[in-house]
Amino acid sequence: MFLLKTMTIKPTAKLGAIALVLAFTAGLSACAPEVGSDAWCKQMKEKPKGDWTANEAADYAKHCVFK
């Protein structure tokens, strides 16, 4: 029983870990360029056409081809 009490994680450590994971996730999602921007058009041009979704293809045509 003593071993179980000493191995428990404190609530503040759990909150800190959760905050770190959320910050990391938010940081990754902020790296994607905005749809329709020049950076996004360049990124899509370099991406293999077979990997495009239907929405990406439509957005590419709308924002990059038919400006």
Secondary structure per residue as TSV (DSSP state, phi and psi in degrees):
chain	resnum	aa	ss	phi	psi
A	1	M	-	360.0	-39.0
A	2	F	H	-61.8	-39.1
A	3	L	H	-63.6	-40.0
A	4	L	H	-64.7	-37.8
A	5	K	H	-68.5	-34.4
A	6	T	H	-79.8	-18.6
A	7	M	H	-95.1	-3.0
A	8	T	-	-72.7	148.4
A	9	I	-	-92.1	134.4
A	10	K	-	-69.5	147.6
A	11	P	H	-58.1	-33.7
A	12	T	H	-67.9	-33.1
A	13	A	H	-69.6	-37.2
A	14	K	H	-64.5	-44.0
A	15	L	H	-64.5	-39.1
A	16	G	H	-63.8	-42.0
A	17	A	H	-65.6	-41.3
A	18	I	H	-64.2	-43.5
A	19	A	H	-62.2	-39.6
A	20	L	H	-64.9	-43.4
A	21	V	H	-64.1	-42.8
A	22	L	H	-64.7	-40.7
A	23	A	H	-65.4	-40.7
A	24	F	H	-64.1	-43.9
A	25	T	H	-63.9	-43.3
A	26	A	H	-64.1	-37.0
A	27	G	H	-65.2	-38.3
A	28	L	H	-69.1	-40.4
A	29	S	H	-71.4	-22.9
A	30	A	T	-76.8	-11.4
A	31	C	T	-80.4	-17.7
A	32	A	S	-75.6	131.3
A	33	P	-	-70.5	156.7
A	34	E	-	-69.1	138.8
A	35	V	T	-59.4	129.9
A	36	G	T	96.0	-13.4
A	37	S	S	-73.9	163.8
A	38	D	H	-61.0	-38.5
A	39	A	H	-64.3	-39.1
A	40	W	H	-67.4	-42.9
A	41	C	H	-60.4	-42.8
A	42	K	H	-64.0	-42.4
A	43	Q	H	-62.5	-42.2
A	44	M	H	-69.2	-35.1
A	45	K	H	-63.5	-33.9
A	46	E	H	-82.4	-20.1
A	47	K	S	-77.1	136.3
A	48	P	-	-57.8	135.3
A	49	K	G	-60.5	-28.7
A	50	G	G	-69.1	-18.0
A	51	D	G	-93.6	-3.1
A	52	W	-	-74.9	143.4
A	53	T	-	-86.0	168.5
A	54	A	H	-62.7	-39.1
A	55	N	H	-65.9	-40.3
A	56	E	H	-64.3	-40.8
A	57	A	H	-63.8	-42.9
A	58	A	H	-65.3	-43.3
A	59	D	H	-64.8	-38.4
A	60	Y	H	-63.3	-45.8
A	61	A	I	-62.3	-43.4
A	62	K	I	-67.8	-43.8
A	63	H	I	-98.3	-24.4
A	64	C	I	-110.4	-31.2
A	65	V	I	-94.7	-51.3
A	66	F	-	-102.4	60.6
A	67	K	-	-68.9	360.0
